[in-house]
Amino acid sequence: MPYPFEVCEAHETWRMEEFSSAYVRAVSATAGCSVAKPEVDDDSIDLILKRKRAGTAVRSPQLDIQLKATYTDCIREGHISYPLSIKNYDDLRPVNVAVPRILVVVAMNPEAGAWIEHSQDSLSLRKCGYWISLRGEPPLSNTTSRTVTIPREQVFDAIGLHRIFEALESGRVP
């Protein structure tokens, strides 16, 4: 297939970023969450999710997301391995933040033509996203990156996101 369906080149990572954002937005809408994008990303927060709820211990909780997309071979038998920059790692691990933070890694196919499948009856976003909370993780002496291991059970899908928000609504953080 000709461009734009070929392999996403290194200078086109914006395409992967846009697709992964669309993935999070689709999952969030299904789970009843709204999505906002901060105007400035100086704290490793790419998207802000909110769910309006009343009658819960915490009303209308929100969740901050650092979003990554990759087409490297990161999928292992029981987990996802992703090399996260130390800056992002350090921004995601504090416990003294008002809004909980998670990392979402969307595993993608290198060929953009394989990202979606659609017809008049359906639209499928291909591959999958996974999430992890790095809250409370220790500081590292490494100055470049830390390989984050995400259990494959922690799929970032509507059911998983609903469960995260149920925890937030009851006052628990992921």
Residue frames as qw, qx, qy, qz and C-alpha x, y, z in Angstrom:
[[0.000, 0.888, 0.459, 0.000, 0.00, 0.00, 0.00],
 [0.392, 0.527, -0.043, 0.753, 1.29, 3.49, -0.75],
 [0.142, -0.057, -0.431, 0.890, 1.76, 6.30, 1.75],
 [0.220, -0.656, 0.488, -0.533, 0.16, 6.96, 4.23],
 [0.927, -0.233, 0.001, -0.294, -0.28, 3.25, 4.90],
 [0.711, 0.383, -0.510, 0.295, 3.38, 2.25, 4.89],
 [0.672, -0.307, -0.450, 0.501, 5.65, 1.83, 7.91],
 [0.192, -0.974, -0.099, -0.074, 5.53, 4.86, 10.17],
 [0.637, 0.425, -0.277, 0.580, 9.02, 6.39, 9.92],
 [0.510, -0.313, -0.442, 0.668, 10.94, 7.83, 12.88],
 [0.057, 0.001, 0.007, 0.998, 10.17, 11.40, 11.78],
 [0.447, -0.311, -0.452, -0.707, 6.44, 10.55, 11.74],
 [0.246, -0.165, -0.855, 0.426, 5.99, 9.55, 15.38],
 [0.305, 0.081, 0.199, -0.928, 3.31, 12.23, 15.57],
 [0.619, -0.027, -0.541, -0.569, 1.08, 9.78, 13.66],
 [0.528, -0.141, -0.812, 0.205, 1.54, 7.16, 16.38],
 [0.050, -0.111, -0.508, 0.853, 0.86, 9.80, 19.03],
 [0.459, 0.031, -0.123, -0.879, -2.38, 10.84, 17.33],
 [0.657, -0.081, -0.681, -0.313, -3.53, 7.23, 16.95],
 [0.413, -0.142, -0.777, 0.453, -2.75, 6.36, 20.58],
 [0.152, 0.089, 0.316, -0.932, -4.64, 9.47, 21.70],
 [0.598, -0.016, -0.362, -0.715, -7.64, 8.40, 19.58],
 [0.578, -0.089, -0.809, 0.050, -7.41, 4.93, 21.19],
 [0.180, -0.160, -0.653, 0.718, -7.53, 6.45, 24.71],
 [0.335, 0.078, 0.035, -0.938, -10.39, 8.75, 23.69],
 [0.630, -0.063, -0.595, -0.496, -12.44, 5.84, 22.28],
 [0.500, -0.167, -0.798, 0.291, -11.89, 3.72, 25.41],
 [0.057, -0.116, -0.458, 0.880, -12.66, 6.70, 27.66],
 [0.463, -0.031, -0.195, -0.864, -15.89, 7.58, 25.89],
 [0.653, -0.136, -0.704, -0.242, -17.03, 3.97, 26.23],
 [0.480, -0.221, -0.696, 0.487, -16.21, 4.03, 29.97],
 [0.210, -0.868, -0.440, -0.093, -18.10, 7.31, 30.48],
 [0.506, -0.553, -0.013, 0.662, -15.05, 9.54, 30.86],
 [0.367, 0.930, 0.033, 0.007, -14.29, 12.85, 29.25],
 [0.782, -0.048, 0.100, 0.613, -10.80, 13.61, 27.96],
 [0.081, 0.994, -0.034, -0.072, -8.89, 16.88, 28.01],
 [0.790, 0.250, -0.074, 0.555, -5.42, 17.68, 26.75],
 [0.391, -0.752, -0.090, 0.523, -3.27, 20.04, 28.83],
 [0.407, 0.912, -0.046, -0.006, -2.03, 23.03, 26.88],
 [0.142, 0.753, -0.622, 0.158, 1.48, 22.50, 28.28],
 [0.966, -0.134, -0.222, 0.025, 3.11, 19.11, 28.92],
 [0.174, 0.710, -0.535, 0.423, 5.77, 19.99, 31.49],
 [0.493, -0.392, 0.634, -0.449, 4.83, 17.32, 34.04],
 [0.032, 0.130, -0.969, -0.210, 4.58, 14.22, 31.81],
 [0.409, 0.427, 0.685, -0.426, 0.79, 14.51, 31.57],
 [0.063, 0.018, 0.666, 0.743, -0.56, 14.05, 28.04],
 [0.397, -0.406, -0.566, -0.598, -4.27, 13.55, 28.78],
 [0.208, -0.082, 0.618, -0.754, -6.63, 14.20, 31.68],
 [0.363, -0.307, -0.808, -0.348, -9.60, 11.87, 32.16],
 [0.278, -0.080, 0.463, -0.838, -12.65, 12.82, 34.24],
 [0.292, -0.345, -0.849, -0.272, -15.83, 11.00, 35.11],
 [0.331, -0.328, 0.151, -0.872, -18.73, 12.92, 36.57],
 [0.538, -0.300, -0.788, -0.012, -20.23, 10.94, 39.41],
 [0.345, -0.496, 0.281, -0.746, -22.23, 11.91, 42.47],
 [0.875, -0.314, 0.028, -0.367, -23.12, 9.79, 45.48],
 [0.879, 0.133, -0.338, 0.308, -19.64, 8.28, 45.72],
 [0.643, -0.589, -0.135, 0.470, -16.95, 8.82, 48.36],
 [0.266, -0.385, 0.279, 0.838, -15.04, 10.94, 45.83],
 [0.494, 0.731, 0.383, -0.274, -17.19, 12.97, 43.51],
 [0.575, 0.818, -0.030, -0.015, -16.11, 13.40, 39.89],
 [0.666, -0.511, 0.372, 0.396, -12.58, 11.97, 40.12],
 [0.552, 0.787, -0.239, -0.137, -9.94, 12.52, 37.52],
 [0.871, -0.187, 0.332, 0.309, -6.91, 10.63, 36.28],
 [0.161, 0.843, -0.384, -0.342, -3.76, 11.95, 34.60],
 [0.936, 0.174, 0.280, 0.126, -2.19, 9.92, 31.82],
 [0.083, -0.655, 0.594, 0.460, 1.29, 9.81, 30.34],
 [0.860, 0.401, 0.236, -0.210, 0.74, 8.24, 26.92],
 [0.170, -0.541, 0.714, 0.410, 3.31, 6.32, 24.91],
 [0.873, 0.400, 0.071, -0.268, 3.01, 4.46, 21.61],
 [0.237, -0.567, 0.745, 0.259, 5.42, 1.87, 20.29],
 [0.891, 0.320, -0.148, -0.286, 5.75, -0.59, 17.49],
 [0.140, 0.538, -0.821, 0.128, 8.85, -2.23, 18.89],
 [0.708, -0.128, -0.686, -0.112, 8.62, -5.84, 19.98],
 [0.153, -0.432, 0.523, -0.718, 7.62, -5.09, 23.58],
 [0.829, -0.213, 0.009, -0.517, 5.04, -7.84, 24.12],
 [0.087, 0.341, -0.920, 0.170, 6.30, -10.76, 26.19],
 [0.353, -0.244, -0.898, -0.103, 4.44, -13.82, 27.45],
 [0.339, -0.623, -0.666, 0.231, 3.10, -12.27, 30.64],
 [0.211, -0.771, -0.173, 0.576, 4.02, -8.60, 30.37],
 [0.468, 0.833, 0.092, 0.280, 4.91, -5.59, 28.27],
 [0.628, -0.384, 0.006, 0.677, 8.44, -4.15, 28.49],
 [0.296, 0.877, 0.213, 0.313, 8.79, -0.47, 27.72],
 [0.570, -0.067, -0.184, 0.798, 11.90, 1.75, 28.14],
 [0.112, -0.926, -0.345, -0.107, 10.60, 4.90, 29.84],
 [0.344, 0.603, -0.248, 0.675, 12.74, 8.02, 30.14],
 [0.414, -0.223, -0.613, 0.635, 13.88, 8.87, 33.66],
 [0.137, -0.064, 0.067, -0.986, 12.14, 12.26, 33.40],
 [0.623, -0.231, -0.414, -0.622, 8.80, 10.54, 32.74],
 [0.654, -0.197, -0.701, 0.204, 9.52, 7.89, 35.39],
 [0.267, -0.101, -0.481, 0.829, 10.29, 10.55, 38.01],
 [0.309, -0.102, -0.064, -0.943, 7.18, 12.56, 37.07],
 [0.686, -0.201, -0.509, -0.480, 4.91, 9.50, 37.42],
 [0.610, -0.094, -0.737, 0.277, 6.15, 8.07, 40.73],
 [0.047, -0.244, 0.440, -0.863, 5.32, 10.79, 43.34],
 [0.232, -0.461, -0.850, 0.107, 2.66, 9.99, 45.96],
 [0.100, -0.536, -0.381, 0.747, 2.05, 13.65, 46.85],
 [0.061, -0.079, -0.479, -0.872, 0.06, 14.57, 43.74],
 [0.469, 0.157, 0.365, -0.789, -3.57, 15.65, 43.95],
 [0.817, 0.349, -0.075, -0.453, -4.53, 13.64, 40.87],
 [0.776, -0.206, 0.578, 0.148, -3.38, 10.03, 40.42],
 [0.342, 0.683, -0.482, -0.428, -1.21, 9.30, 37.38],
 [0.860, 0.005, 0.506, 0.067, -0.78, 6.27, 35.20],
 [0.009, -0.472, 0.659, 0.586, 1.33, 5.34, 32.22],
 [0.808, 0.390, 0.367, -0.246, -0.51, 3.98, 29.17],
 [0.149, -0.434, 0.720, 0.521, 1.56, 2.23, 26.49],
 [0.783, 0.452, 0.165, -0.394, -0.21, 1.49, 23.21],
 [0.479, -0.236, 0.752, 0.387, 1.42, -1.35, 21.28],
 [0.571, 0.655, 0.024, -0.494, 1.01, -0.80, 17.56],
 [0.833, 0.273, 0.373, 0.304, 1.84, -2.40, 14.25],
 [0.349, -0.401, 0.260, 0.806, 4.62, -0.58, 12.35],
 [0.103, 0.261, 0.643, 0.713, 2.45, -0.40, 9.22],
 [0.244, 0.140, 0.252, -0.926, -0.08, 2.40, 9.55],
 [0.543, 0.010, -0.524, -0.655, -2.45, 0.53, 7.24],
 [0.535, -0.180, -0.823, 0.065, -2.83, -2.14, 9.95],
 [0.006, 0.059, -0.516, 0.854, -3.87, 0.34, 12.68],
 [0.531, 0.213, 0.361, -0.737, -7.55, 0.28, 11.81],
 [0.047, 0.170, 0.910, 0.375, -9.98, -1.98, 10.06],
 [0.326, 0.361, 0.383, -0.786, -13.31, -0.55, 9.04],
 [0.061, 0.320, 0.812, 0.484, -16.37, -1.10, 6.96],
 [0.313, -0.433, -0.237, -0.812, -19.83, 0.41, 6.83],
 [0.746, -0.478, -0.404, -0.226, -20.74, -1.80, 9.80],
 [0.778, -0.564, -0.103, 0.258, -17.72, -1.56, 12.07],
 [0.256, 0.832, -0.370, 0.324, -14.54, 0.22, 13.05],
 [0.901, -0.366, -0.105, 0.210, -11.78, -1.70, 14.82],
 [0.010, 0.886, -0.449, 0.119, -8.68, -0.10, 16.29],
 [0.916, 0.147, -0.356, 0.111, -5.93, -2.69, 16.02],
 [0.487, 0.238, -0.606, 0.582, -3.50, -3.78, 18.76],
 [0.588, -0.653, -0.477, 0.009, -3.84, -2.83, 22.40],
 [0.023, 0.710, -0.332, 0.621, -2.95, -0.44, 25.20],
 [0.716, -0.309, -0.559, 0.281, -1.72, -1.38, 28.68],
 [0.175, -0.839, 0.095, -0.506, -1.53, 0.68, 31.85],
 [0.708, -0.202, -0.502, 0.454, 0.51, 0.83, 35.04],
 [0.290, -0.939, 0.001, -0.183, 0.79, 3.09, 38.06],
 [0.654, 0.304, -0.411, 0.557, 4.34, 3.97, 39.05],
 [0.390, -0.782, 0.070, -0.482, 3.15, 5.72, 42.22],
 [0.720, -0.626, 0.279, -0.112, 5.57, 5.14, 45.07],
 [0.912, 0.265, -0.091, 0.301, 8.31, 3.60, 42.94],
 [0.610, -0.610, 0.047, 0.504, 11.83, 4.34, 44.23],
 [0.230, 0.901, -0.269, -0.252, 14.19, 6.93, 42.78],
 [0.940, 0.167, 0.124, 0.270, 16.89, 5.52, 40.50],
 [0.400, -0.643, 0.309, 0.575, 20.54, 6.39, 40.01],
 [0.508, 0.295, 0.617, 0.523, 20.15, 5.69, 36.28],
 [0.028, 0.537, 0.042, -0.842, 19.97, 8.95, 34.32],
 [0.140, 0.140, -0.638, -0.744, 18.56, 7.75, 31.00],
 [0.665, -0.120, -0.372, -0.636, 15.71, 5.27, 31.23],
 [0.396, -0.157, 0.828, -0.365, 14.02, 2.54, 33.19],
 [0.347, -0.064, -0.812, -0.464, 12.40, -0.46, 31.55],
 [0.534, -0.080, 0.392, -0.745, 8.86, -0.60, 32.89],
 [0.110, -0.060, -0.980, -0.153, 7.17, -3.99, 33.10],
 [0.538, -0.001, 0.108, -0.836, 3.39, -3.90, 32.67],
 [0.403, 0.082, 0.903, -0.128, 1.36, -7.07, 33.36],
 [0.100, -0.094, -0.699, -0.702, -0.62, -8.05, 30.27],
 [0.129, -0.570, -0.805, 0.103, -3.75, -8.33, 32.43],
 [0.079, -0.645, -0.253, 0.716, -3.68, -4.53, 32.83],
 [0.301, 0.410, 0.599, 0.619, -5.27, -3.85, 29.48],
 [0.092, 0.315, 0.156, -0.931, -6.37, -0.26, 28.96],
 [0.129, -0.345, -0.770, -0.521, -9.90, -1.03, 27.83],
 [0.389, -0.507, -0.154, -0.753, -13.34, 0.24, 28.87],
 [0.809, -0.453, -0.370, -0.066, -13.77, -2.42, 31.58],
 [0.686, -0.088, -0.309, 0.653, -10.30, -1.77, 33.01],
 [0.096, 0.330, -0.052, 0.938, -10.81, 2.00, 32.94],
 [0.578, -0.553, -0.290, -0.525, -14.22, 1.62, 34.59],
 [0.817, -0.373, -0.373, 0.232, -12.54, -0.37, 37.39],
 [0.459, 0.111, -0.215, 0.855, -9.85, 2.30, 37.83],
 [0.190, -0.424, -0.060, -0.883, -12.56, 4.95, 38.19],
 [0.731, -0.510, -0.394, -0.225, -14.56, 2.79, 40.61],
 [0.711, -0.214, -0.355, 0.568, -11.44, 2.67, 42.78],
 [0.207, 0.229, -0.065, 0.949, -10.97, 6.44, 42.48],
 [0.428, -0.516, -0.279, -0.687, -14.62, 7.03, 43.37],
 [0.792, -0.512, -0.333, -0.014, -14.17, 5.01, 46.54],
 [0.303, -0.915, 0.260, -0.052, -11.02, 6.92, 47.49],
 [0.812, -0.258, 0.411, 0.325, -8.43, 4.35, 46.37],
 [0.264, 0.799, -0.377, -0.387, -5.66, 5.21, 43.93],
 [0.951, 0.298, -0.087, 0.006, -4.30, 2.85, 41.29]]
